[in-house]
């Protein structure tokens, strides 16, 4: 949250299992960013993603924990 975002995004994971990693993809399906999640709550401040629509997948070592869409409006 928030979504849409101005570039500052807070990610809250209910329970950290394994080694969670957040993958961001652009609308063409190309991976554009990878973020290791080390805490239950992680904040990205003015991330490197330009304005646009992105899809994300939260994965641990062996399974997908969640997915969704993020809109960045800078």
Number of C-alpha atoms within 10 A of each C-alpha: 11 13 14 16 16 16 20 16 19 15 15 14 17 9 11 15 13 11 12 23 18 19 18 22 18 17 11 8 10 11 14 13 14 14 13 14 20 12 14 11 13 15 14 12 11 14 13 10 16 14 13 13 15 22 19 18 18 20 20 18 10 10 11 13 16 12 14 10 15 20 17 20 14 13
